[in-house]
Amino acid sequence: MHQISDLKNIFDTQFADSHNTRLVKGDDEPIYLPANDTCSHHQVVFAHGFYASALHEIAHWLVAGDARRLLEDYGYWYCPDGRDKAQQAEFEKVEIKPQAIEWALSVAAGFDFNVSVDNLNGEQTCRFSFQNRVYQQVMMLLEGGFNKRTEQLLKALSAFYKTTWPLQKEQFSWDCPQELEDVI
């Protein structure tokens, strides 16, 4: 049901002309590459042809402003898997909004969403606490509205996959373990 070629077509139809940006299947780590001497268009490169990776990288692109979209990987700091507790806290802090948007994209596409703490070889933190912060950000975005590019893509995904538009709060739920509800 969720073909990467469909997602690429939807994204490229929405943004190739207006933003000179295309979604590209990569072989290794995901990266954003602005247009340069060897490639005339900006590239949102996702990992290994994975649909979830593409949605995640698109979400980062949707968060980035005009100036950031002229910088490789938007000019942001990235510390790879194996982060200590402080590095992981910083990672989670900057990932809340992109993952909230990724969740919205997933709902619009009828695709299952899972938060990613992306630190399998590092110090573990409470995934449920992070998911709760991402959920709260989704609720704020639903109430306050998404930016123009995000709304444009959400509508296109919803039309293609025939999901409910506009998105509703009830479409976003997750099971928090009972023993953690009071903690988070």
N, C-alpha and C positions, 0 to 999 in steps of 0.2 A: 504494500500500500504506500509506503514512504520511500519513493525512489529519489536518489540524490540528483538525478537528471531533472526531475520536476522542480526540486528546490532551486537548483542552479538556474533553470529557465525563469522561475518566478522572480528570483532576486535580480537576474540580469535584465529582465523586462522592465522592472521597476527602476533600476539604477544605472544601467550601462550608459544610457544616453544622458540622463539628467546629472549624474555624478561621476561619469567616466570610471565606474567601478564594476568589477566582475567578481563572482564567486568562483574560486579555483580549488580543485582537488589537489592536495599536496601528498607527498610521500612520507614526510617526517613530521616534525613539530609544526603546529599552526603558526602563522605569522601574517601580519598586514604589511604589504609592500606598496608604497606610493608609486605613481608613475615615475619613470626615469628614462635614461638614454636607451635602455634595452627593451623597455616595455612601455607603450604609450598610455596604458590604462592602470588604474589602481587595482590591487588584487587583495581580496579577502581569502587567504589560503587556509583551508581547514585540513585536519589530519586524516589520512588513510581512507578517505571516502566515507567517513562515518557521518550519518545524518545529525546526530547529537552534536558532534564537533562543529559541523557547519552552522547549526543554530547558535552555538555558543560564540563562535567567531563573528557571526553576523551581529549578535547582541553587542559585542565590543565596538563594532563599527557604528552601530546605531547610537551608542553612548557618546562616541568621540565627536567633538566639534570640528569646525572647518580647519582650524590651525593644526589640530592633532592628526587629522587625516592626511596631512602633508609629511608626516614623520613615520619612519619605519616603526612598526609596532606601536604607533601612536605616541612614541617617545616615553612610554611608561616603563617603570621598573618592573622587572620580573625575576624572581628567585625560583629556580626549579625545585622539583620534588626533592624532599630531604630537608625541608625548612625546620628550624627550631621553633619554640613556642612564640617568641616575639615576631619572627618572620611570618609565621602562619597567621597570627592575629592581624598583621598588616595586609597579608594576602586576602584574608576573608573580608576585611574592611573595604578594599577596593573592588572586590568581586560581588558585593551585594547587589548593586544596581544592574550590572550586566547579567547576573544570573536571574534577577527578577524579570528582566526583559526576555531572556531566554525562556523562562517559564511561560510568559505570555505568548511568545512565538510558538512554543510547543502546544499550548492549548489551542491556539488558532489553527495549527496544523493537525490537531488530533493526535499528537505524538506524546508518549510518556516522558515526563521530566523527572530528573533526579539531580539534586544539588551535587556539586563536586567540591570537595575540600582539597583535591589534587595534591595530596601529600602522603602517598603510600609508604614512603621510606623515611618520613620525618616524624616529629612529635605529633601525636594524635590529640585532637581537640574534640569538643562535643559537636558532632555533625548536626544534631537536632537543634541546638542553639543557633547554629549558623542558618539552618533551614528556616527557623522561626524569623530571623532577621530578614532573610530573603522574602519570605511570605509577607511580612509587614511592609516591605518596600513595594511588592506587587499591589497590595491593598492601597497604598498611597498613590501609585501610578494609575490605578483604576479610578480612583476618586479625583485626582488632579489632572489626569490626562497624560498621554504619551507625546513625545515630540513628533513633528510632522513625518519624518522618514519612518519612524517606528509604526505610527498609525497606518501609513501607506502600506507597509509590508504586512502588518497584521490583517488589514482588510483583504489584501491579495491572497494571503494564505487561507483565510477564512472562506473566501469565495471559491478557491480551488478545492479545498478539502471539505467544503460544505459544512462548516462548523458554525456555531452561534456567533453572530455579530450584532451589536457590540459585545465584547467580552463581559461576562458577569462574574461577580465575586464568588458565586456558588461553583464556578468551574475550577476554582483553585482550592484544593484541599490536600491535606497530608495527615498521616497518622502519627501523632506524637505519642510515644510510650506514656502510659498513665503516670508512671512514677516520675516522669520528667516535667509534666505539665506545670507543676507549681514552681519548679526550678527556673524554667525559661520564661 
